[in-house]
Amino acid sequence: MKALYGHENPPAAQRVIEGRLIQIGLRSLELGNNVVIDYGLWSRDERSALRQAAADIGAMVEMRYFELAATEQRKRLDQRQAEAPHTTWPMSDEELVEWAASIDIPTPGELDGTEPIDDPPAGFATWAEWRNHHWPPTAS
C-alpha cells in the first residue's frame, strides 16, 4: 500500500489490492503451489470465503492464529517505524485497542478444520459472489 500510495492510505484501495493478491493466490493453488495469506482475515466471513474458495479448487487449508500481547505489538510497531518508516504508517495505542476489539478470533473448529464453513451472508448466493464484492477486482 505505501509503495503505491505514499502517505495516503485510501481504504478502498486496500480491498482491491487484497483482492488481486487473493486472485493470484487462488491461481497458484490451482497450479498446485502452496500459498500463505498473512494479512487481514479479521472476520469470520473473510476466513469462510477463503476456506470455501480453497475447497472449491480442492486445496487444503491450514489456519493459524497467533495472539500477541499489546506490549509486544507496540514494541514491534515502534521498531518497524524506527527502522523502516517508508513501509508503514504510525499507529496510536487507541487505534490498536480499537482494531484488536474488532477481530473475530477464530474458533478451535476453524483452526483445526472440523467446523463446517458457514453459509454466505444474507444477500449473497455464494461465497465467490461475496468475495468479489468484499475484495473487488478493480477500483470503482
DOMAR-512739 format. One record per residue: residue in one letter; x, y, z of N, C-alpha, C, O in turn; chain. Coordinates in Angstrom, 3 decimals, decimal comma. Layout:
NUGU  resn        nX        nY        nZ       caX       caY       caZ        cX        cY        cZ        oX        oY        oZ  chain
NUGU     A         X         Y         Z         X         Y         Z         X         Y         Z         X         Y         Z      A
...
***
This chain:
NUGU  resn        nX        nY        nZ       caX       caY       caZ        cX        cY        cZ        oX        oY        oZ  chain
NUGU     M     0,827    -1,180     0,000     0,000     0,000     0,000     0,876     1,250     0,000     0,666     2,162    -0,800      A
NUGU     K     1,831     1,286     0,876     2,641     2,500     1,000     3,464     2,718    -0,260     3,667     3,859    -0,675      A
NUGU     A     3,941     1,642    -0,874     4,713     1,787    -2,111     3,860     2,381    -3,228     4,369     3,114    -4,076      A
NUGU     L     2,581     2,071    -3,231     1,680     2,583    -4,264     1,104     3,956    -3,946     0,891     4,768    -4,846      A
NUGU     Y     0,851     4,217    -2,661     0,092     5,415    -2,293     0,850     6,398    -1,415     0,286     7,423    -1,034      A
NUGU     G     2,103     6,126    -1,081     2,867     7,065    -0,271     2,196     7,312     1,065     1,855     6,373     1,783      A
NUGU     H     2,009     8,578     1,393     1,425     8,935     2,684    -0,085     8,759     2,719    -0,688     8,832     3,790      A
NUGU     E    -0,705     8,529     1,571    -2,141     8,272     1,521    -2,385     6,835     1,967    -1,503     5,984     1,848      A
NUGU     N    -3,560     6,572     2,469    -3,935     5,215     2,855    -5,418     5,043     2,543    -6,233     4,879     3,450      A
NUGU     P    -5,770     5,082     1,230    -7,192     5,030     0,880    -7,814     3,682     1,227    -7,335     2,649     0,759      A
NUGU     P    -8,875     3,672     2,041    -9,495     2,408     2,461    -9,938     1,526     1,298    -9,780     0,307     1,366      A
NUGU     A   -10,483     2,103     0,243   -10,965     1,294    -0,882    -9,819     0,580    -1,587   -10,009    -0,517    -2,111      A
NUGU     A    -8,646     1,179    -1,608    -7,514     0,573    -2,303    -7,066    -0,707    -1,622    -6,648    -1,648    -2,296      A
NUGU     Q    -7,144    -0,760    -0,307    -6,692    -1,940     0,420    -7,448    -3,182    -0,031    -6,848    -4,230    -0,266      A
NUGU     R    -8,756    -3,063    -0,150    -9,544    -4,244    -0,547    -9,255    -4,663    -1,984    -9,251    -5,855    -2,292      A
NUGU     V    -9,013    -3,696    -2,864    -8,681    -4,040    -4,250    -7,342    -4,755    -4,300    -7,203    -5,768    -4,985      A
NUGU     I    -6,356    -4,235    -3,580    -5,039    -4,874    -3,569    -5,136    -6,273    -2,966    -4,570    -7,224    -3,506      A
NUGU     E    -5,855    -6,398    -1,844    -6,035    -7,718    -1,244    -6,740    -8,652    -2,224    -6,372    -9,820    -2,344      A
NUGU     G    -7,747    -8,143    -2,922    -8,466    -8,956    -3,906    -7,560    -9,469    -5,004    -7,651   -10,628    -5,409      A
NUGU     R    -6,688    -8,601    -5,484    -5,740    -9,022    -6,517    -4,799   -10,101    -5,988    -4,532   -11,088    -6,673      A
NUGU     L    -4,301    -9,910    -4,771    -3,408   -10,906    -4,179    -4,131   -12,232    -3,962    -3,548   -13,300    -4,149      A
NUGU     I    -5,385   -12,164    -3,573    -6,172   -13,389    -3,395    -6,367   -14,091    -4,731    -6,259   -15,315    -4,805      A
NUGU     Q    -6,654   -13,334    -5,790    -6,779   -13,944    -7,116    -5,492   -14,672    -7,507    -5,535   -15,794    -8,010      A
NUGU     I    -4,366   -14,035    -7,275    -3,071   -14,655    -7,581    -2,872   -15,905    -6,724    -2,414   -16,938    -7,214      A
NUGU     G    -3,225   -15,799    -5,431    -3,085   -16,944    -4,544    -3,941   -18,125    -4,977    -3,482   -19,267    -4,968      A
NUGU     L    -5,187   -17,847    -5,355    -6,081   -18,924    -5,798    -5,572   -19,561    -7,085    -5,654   -20,777    -7,252      A
NUGU     R    -5,053   -18,756    -7,984    -4,498   -19,312    -9,223    -3,277   -20,172    -8,907    -3,081   -21,227    -9,511      A
NUGU     S    -2,464   -19,722    -7,966    -1,297   -20,513    -7,559    -1,722   -21,853    -6,972    -1,100   -22,882    -7,236      A
NUGU     L    -2,799   -21,834    -6,164    -3,320   -23,094    -5,626    -3,774   -24,015    -6,751    -3,509   -25,217    -6,717      A
NUGU     E    -4,451   -23,459    -7,739    -4,898   -24,271    -8,882    -3,725   -24,928    -9,589    -3,853   -26,025   -10,133      A
NUGU     L    -2,585   -24,256    -9,578    -1,388   -24,787   -10,233    -0,604   -25,741    -9,330     0,443   -26,258    -9,721      A
NUGU     G    -1,126   -25,970    -8,107    -0,505   -26,937    -7,210     0,520   -26,367    -6,258     1,256   -27,121    -5,621      A
NUGU     N     0,584   -25,060    -6,146     1,541   -24,421    -5,241     0,922   -24,163    -3,875    -0,300   -24,095    -3,741      A
NUGU     N     1,761   -24,022    -2,877     1,316   -23,610    -1,549     1,201   -22,093    -1,517     1,956   -21,387    -2,186      A
NUGU     V     0,253   -21,603    -0,738     0,017   -20,163    -0,625    -0,163   -19,816     0,848    -0,824   -20,544     1,589      A
NUGU     V     0,422   -18,708     1,264     0,234   -18,192     2,615    -0,387   -16,807     2,504     0,133   -15,939     1,803      A
NUGU     I    -1,491   -16,607     3,195    -2,107   -15,279     3,286    -1,940   -14,845     4,730    -2,486   -15,461     5,645      A
NUGU     D    -1,186   -13,786     4,923    -0,892   -13,364     6,294    -1,351   -11,934     6,571    -0,760   -11,242     7,400      A
NUGU     Y    -2,383   -11,496     5,893    -2,938   -10,170     6,159    -4,447   -10,306     6,341    -5,069   -11,251     5,855      A
NUGU     G    -5,006    -9,352     7,042    -6,456    -9,311     7,190    -7,029   -10,562     7,820    -6,491   -11,093     8,792      A
NUGU     L    -8,113   -11,018     7,260    -8,823   -12,192     7,750    -9,283   -12,003     9,187    -9,338   -12,951     9,970      A
NUGU     W    -9,608   -10,769     9,514   -10,065   -10,446    10,864   -11,471   -10,931    11,102   -11,860   -11,148    12,250      A
NUGU     S   -12,248   -11,109    10,048   -13,644   -11,527    10,233   -13,817   -12,994     9,853   -13,092   -13,538     9,021      A
NUGU     R   -14,792   -13,602    10,487   -15,131   -14,985    10,164   -15,582   -15,085     8,706   -15,279   -16,070     8,033      A
NUGU     D   -16,300   -14,076     8,216   -16,728   -14,102     6,815   -15,536   -14,151     5,867   -15,556   -14,900     4,890      A
NUGU     E   -14,502   -13,365     6,141   -13,316   -13,401     5,289   -12,680   -14,790     5,304   -12,307   -15,327     4,261      A
NUGU     R   -12,564   -15,354     6,488   -11,967   -16,693     6,589   -12,847   -17,738     5,915   -12,333   -18,628     5,237      A
NUGU     S   -14,160   -17,646     6,089   -15,073   -18,605     5,458   -15,002   -18,497     3,944   -14,995   -19,510     3,246      A
NUGU     A   -14,951   -17,270     3,434   -14,878   -17,070     1,983   -13,632   -17,720     1,400   -13,693   -18,340     0,338      A
NUGU     L   -12,508   -17,584     2,086   -11,280   -18,171     1,567   -11,202   -19,669     1,809   -10,638   -20,398     0,993      A
NUGU     R   -11,757   -20,134     2,911   -11,836   -21,584     3,125   -12,656   -22,228     2,008   -12,286   -23,276     1,478      A
NUGU     Q   -13,780   -21,585     1,655   -14,632   -22,126     0,587   -13,934   -22,054    -0,765   -14,019   -22,993    -1,556      A
NUGU     A   -13,245   -20,950    -1,037   -12,528   -20,817    -2,307   -11,490   -21,920    -2,449   -11,342   -22,503    -3,523      A
NUGU     A   -10,775   -22,204    -1,374    -9,782   -23,278    -1,411   -10,462   -24,631    -1,623   -10,001   -25,444    -2,424      A
NUGU     A   -11,560   -24,868    -0,904   -12,294   -26,131    -1,054   -12,801   -26,297    -2,484   -12,791   -27,404    -3,022      A
NUGU     D   -13,243   -25,206    -3,097   -13,779   -25,267    -4,464   -12,744   -25,727    -5,477   -13,096   -26,281    -6,518      A
NUGU     I   -11,474   -25,501    -5,178   -10,437   -25,943    -6,119    -9,650   -27,145    -5,578    -8,618   -27,531    -6,127      A
NUGU     G   -10,160   -27,718    -4,499    -9,565   -28,932    -3,964    -8,307   -28,722    -3,143    -7,524   -29,652    -2,952      A
NUGU     A    -8,111   -27,508    -2,659    -6,919   -27,219    -1,854    -7,225   -27,390    -0,374    -8,358   -27,191     0,066      A
NUGU     M    -6,224   -27,753     0,372    -6,342   -27,916     1,817    -5,979   -26,600     2,496    -5,082   -25,886     2,046      A
NUGU     V    -6,683   -26,287     3,580    -6,419   -25,061     4,336    -5,831   -25,425     5,686    -6,344   -26,299     6,385      A
NUGU     E    -4,763   -24,756     6,044    -4,206   -24,823     7,390    -4,263   -23,413     7,940    -3,566   -22,520     7,458      A
NUGU     M    -5,091   -23,214     8,945    -5,252   -21,890     9,519    -4,456   -21,799    10,818    -4,461   -22,717    11,638      A
NUGU     R    -3,778   -20,674    10,979    -3,017   -20,422    12,194    -3,461   -19,080    12,769    -3,764   -18,141    12,032      A
NUGU     Y    -3,492   -19,011    14,079    -3,802   -17,755    14,766    -2,770   -17,559    15,860    -2,587   -18,425    16,716      A
NUGU     F    -2,104   -16,428    15,831    -1,080   -16,125    16,814    -1,503   -14,899    17,601    -1,639   -13,807    17,048      A
NUGU     E    -1,706   -15,086    18,876    -2,067   -13,971    19,743    -0,792   -13,267    20,179     0,207   -13,911    20,500      A
NUGU     L    -0,835   -11,944    20,188     0,335   -11,161    20,538    -0,052   -10,147    21,603    -1,018    -9,403    21,429      A
NUGU     A     0,676   -10,110    22,680     0,406    -9,155    23,753     0,523    -7,730    23,220     1,351    -7,444    22,355      A
NUGU     A    -0,310    -6,849    23,742    -0,323    -5,461    23,288     1,051    -4,803    23,444     1,460    -4,017    22,590      A
NUGU     T     1,754    -5,116    24,514     3,080    -4,515    24,723     4,071    -4,974    23,660     4,887    -4,181    23,190      A
NUGU     E     4,008    -6,237    23,282     4,901    -6,744    22,235     4,516    -6,158    20,882     5,388    -5,835    20,074      A
NUGU     Q     3,232    -6,019    20,633     2,772    -5,421    19,387     3,292    -3,984    19,276     3,816    -3,588    18,234      A
NUGU     R     3,146    -3,212    20,347     3,640    -1,822    20,343     5,136    -1,790    20,112     5,623    -0,968    19,336      A
NUGU     K     5,882    -2,679    20,777     7,338    -2,740    20,611     7,712    -2,994    19,151     8,597    -2,334    18,605      A
NUGU     R     7,032    -3,952    18,528     7,337    -4,290    17,123     6,965    -3,153    16,176     7,694    -2,865    15,227      A
NUGU     L     5,825    -2,508    16,436     5,426    -1,385    15,583     6,397    -0,222    15,710     6,763     0,396    14,711      A
NUGU     D     6,815     0,078    16,934     7,784     1,154    17,144     9,109     0,840    16,458     9,736     1,724    15,875      A
NUGU     Q     9,531    -0,421    16,531    10,781    -0,823    15,886    10,662    -0,683    14,367    11,568    -0,166    13,713      A
NUGU     R     9,540    -1,145    13,814     9,348    -1,028    12,364     9,304     0,441    11,948     9,876     0,810    10,922      A
NUGU     Q     8,634     1,275    12,729     8,548     2,701    12,403     9,929     3,344    12,450    10,233     4,219    11,639      A
NUGU     A    10,763     2,920    13,389    12,113     3,475    13,514    13,047     2,983    12,402    13,853     3,750    11,875      A
NUGU     E    12,929     1,699    12,052    13,860     1,101    11,092    13,422     1,224     9,640    14,262     1,302     8,744      A
NUGU     A    12,111     1,243     9,398    11,619     1,259     8,016    10,327     2,077     7,909     9,281     1,535     7,550      A
NUGU     P    10,391     3,365     8,217     9,168     4,178     8,213     8,490     4,261     6,844     7,300     4,564     6,753      A
NUGU     H     9,236     3,996     5,801     8,663     4,034     4,450     7,728     2,852     4,175     7,051     2,838     3,147      A
NUGU     T     7,676     1,859     5,076     6,853     0,673     4,844     5,544     0,662     5,619     4,716    -0,228     5,424      A
NUGU     T     5,350     1,640     6,494     4,181     1,589     7,365     3,732     2,988     7,752     4,421     3,973     7,490      A
NUGU     W     2,582     3,057     8,370     2,056     4,314     8,886     2,105     4,270    10,407     2,049     3,191    10,999      A
NUGU     P     2,209     5,440    11,048     2,138     5,456    12,515     0,780     4,955    12,989    -0,239     5,201    12,344      A
NUGU     M     0,771     4,254    14,112    -0,463     3,729    14,691    -0,482     4,061    16,173     0,472     3,773    16,895      A
NUGU     S    -1,572     4,669    16,622    -1,692     5,044    18,030    -2,116     3,841    18,871    -2,636     2,853    18,352      A
NUGU     D    -1,885     3,945    20,169    -2,348     2,898    21,083    -3,863     2,770    21,011    -4,396     1,664    21,098      A
NUGU     E    -4,558     3,890    20,853    -6,017     3,865    20,760    -6,474     3,084    19,522    -7,426     2,306    19,587      A
NUGU     E    -5,787     3,300    18,397    -6,127     2,549    17,186    -5,893     1,056    17,383    -6,710     0,236    16,965      A
NUGU     L    -4,796     0,710    18,010    -4,503    -0,708    18,236    -5,565    -1,363    19,101    -5,973    -2,493    18,832      A
NUGU     V    -6,016    -0,671    20,136    -7,062    -1,207    21,005    -8,363    -1,360    20,213    -9,052    -2,374    20,329      A
NUGU     E    -8,691    -0,349    19,408    -9,922    -0,410    18,601    -9,867    -1,563    17,608   -10,839    -2,305    17,464      A
NUGU     W    -8,749    -1,718    16,930    -8,620    -2,788    15,942    -8,644    -4,158    16,606    -9,260    -5,088    16,087      A
NUGU     A    -7,985    -4,288    17,737    -7,975    -5,568    18,449    -9,392    -5,991    18,837    -9,722    -7,177    18,806      A
NUGU     A   -10,221    -5,021    19,201   -11,603    -5,323    19,586   -12,461    -5,742    18,398   -13,525    -6,335    18,582      A
NUGU     S   -12,010    -5,439    17,183   -12,826    -5,758    16,008   -12,483    -7,110    15,376   -13,110    -7,504    14,393      A
NUGU     I   -11,518    -7,810    15,917   -11,114    -9,111    15,360   -12,051   -10,205    15,865   -12,295   -10,323    17,066      A
NUGU     D   -12,571   -11,000    14,938   -13,316   -12,214    15,294   -12,274   -13,321    15,458   -11,799   -13,880    14,470      A
NUGU     I   -11,927   -13,630    16,675   -10,898   -14,649    16,908   -11,403   -15,988    16,381   -12,528   -16,385    16,683      A
NUGU     P   -10,585   -16,684    15,600   -11,019   -17,981    15,056   -11,381   -18,971    16,154   -10,748   -19,014    17,209      A
NUGU     T   -12,395   -19,752    15,888   -12,801   -20,795    16,830   -11,846   -21,987    16,698   -11,162   -22,124    15,684      A
NUGU     P   -11,800   -22,842    17,714   -10,977   -24,055    17,593   -11,364   -24,887    16,354   -10,497   -25,469    15,702      A
NUGU     G   -12,655   -24,939    16,039   -13,096   -25,695    14,860   -12,635   -25,097    13,545   -12,365   -25,829    12,593      A
NUGU     E   -12,542   -23,771    13,479   -11,977   -23,134    12,282   -10,497   -23,505    12,163   -10,010   -23,839    11,083      A
NUGU     L    -9,807   -23,439    13,278    -8,370   -23,682    13,259    -8,013   -25,115    12,910    -7,042   -25,356    12,192      A
NUGU     D    -8,794   -26,078    13,412    -8,439   -27,474    13,120    -9,206   -28,044    11,925    -9,018   -29,206    11,562      A
NUGU     G   -10,065   -27,232    11,317   -10,771   -27,649    10,109   -11,979   -28,528    10,339   -12,546   -29,050     9,379      A
NUGU     T   -12,396   -28,711    11,596   -13,538   -29,589    11,866   -14,876   -28,856    11,776   -15,924   -29,494    11,670      A
NUGU     E   -14,850   -27,559    11,817   -16,084   -26,778    11,788   -16,491   -26,523    10,342   -15,672   -26,075     9,539      A
NUGU     P   -17,749   -26,803    10,001   -18,190   -26,559     8,624   -18,093   -25,074     8,269   -18,162   -24,203     9,137      A
NUGU     I   -17,934   -24,815     6,992   -17,901   -23,434     6,503   -19,322   -22,888     6,560   -20,271   -23,543     6,129      A
NUGU     D   -19,452   -21,682     7,096   -20,763   -21,036     7,190   -21,340   -20,778     5,809   -20,616   -20,775     4,814      A
NUGU     D   -22,648   -20,562     5,756   -23,291   -20,078     4,532   -22,878   -18,634     4,310   -22,537   -17,935     5,264      A
NUGU     P   -22,904   -18,174     3,052   -22,582   -16,765     2,802   -23,575   -15,846     3,502   -24,701   -16,255     3,785      A
NUGU     P   -23,173   -14,613     3,783   -24,074   -13,654     4,421   -25,330   -13,411     3,578   -25,349   -13,665     2,373      A
NUGU     A   -26,359   -12,920     4,232   -27,612   -12,594     3,530   -27,322   -11,668     2,362   -26,517   -10,743     2,467      A
NUGU     G   -27,984   -11,929     1,260   -27,811   -11,112     0,068   -26,799   -11,664    -0,918   -26,633   -11,118    -2,009      A
NUGU     F   -26,125   -12,738    -0,546   -25,109   -13,339    -1,422   -25,424   -14,818    -1,596   -25,580   -15,548    -0,617      A
NUGU     A   -25,516   -15,250    -2,836   -25,852   -16,646    -3,127   -24,666   -17,578    -2,887   -24,850   -18,738    -2,516      A
NUGU     T   -23,457   -17,074    -3,097   -22,260   -17,905    -2,956   -21,151   -17,112    -2,268   -21,190   -15,884    -2,194      A
NUGU     W   -20,173   -17,845    -1,772   -19,011   -17,178    -1,200   -18,207   -16,476    -2,286   -17,599   -15,441    -2,016      A
NUGU     A   -18,185   -17,007    -3,502   -17,471   -16,344    -4,597   -18,085   -14,971    -4,870   -17,363   -14,002    -5,104      A
NUGU     E   -19,399   -14,888    -4,840   -20,076   -13,599    -5,034   -19,690   -12,631    -3,911   -19,359   -11,473    -4,169      A
NUGU     W   -19,732   -13,108    -2,672   -19,353   -12,263    -1,539   -17,900   -11,826    -1,652   -17,573   -10,662    -1,421      A
NUGU     R   -17,026   -12,772    -2,012   -15,593   -12,489    -2,133   -15,338   -11,382    -3,150   -14,536   -10,482    -2,901      A
NUGU     N   -16,020   -11,446    -4,302   -15,831   -10,419    -5,329   -16,412    -9,072    -4,914   -15,962    -8,027    -5,384      A
NUGU     H   -17,403    -9,094    -4,040   -17,945    -7,844    -3,502   -17,001    -7,270    -2,441   -16,708    -6,074    -2,449      A
NUGU     H   -16,533    -8,113    -1,544   -15,681    -7,678    -0,439   -14,282    -7,281    -0,926   -13,729    -6,274    -0,483      A
NUGU     W   -13,726    -8,063    -1,823   -12,410    -7,790    -2,398   -12,583    -7,566    -3,891   -12,283    -8,453    -4,690      A
NUGU     P   -13,064    -6,388    -4,275   -13,349    -6,146    -5,702   -12,083    -6,266    -6,557   -10,992    -5,884    -6,134      A
NUGU     P   -12,252    -6,800    -7,756   -11,075    -6,996    -8,609   -10,504    -5,691    -9,177    -9,362    -5,658    -9,635      A
NUGU     T   -11,300    -4,621    -9,145   -10,827    -3,332    -9,640   -11,375    -2,221    -8,760   -12,360    -2,403    -8,045      A
NUGU     A   -10,725    -1,073    -8,824   -11,210     0,090    -8,077   -12,441     0,655    -8,781   -12,533     0,646   -10,009      A
NUGU     S   -13,380     1,145    -7,980   -14,595     1,702    -8,587   -14,472     3,189    -8,764   -15,398     3,830    -9,261      A
***
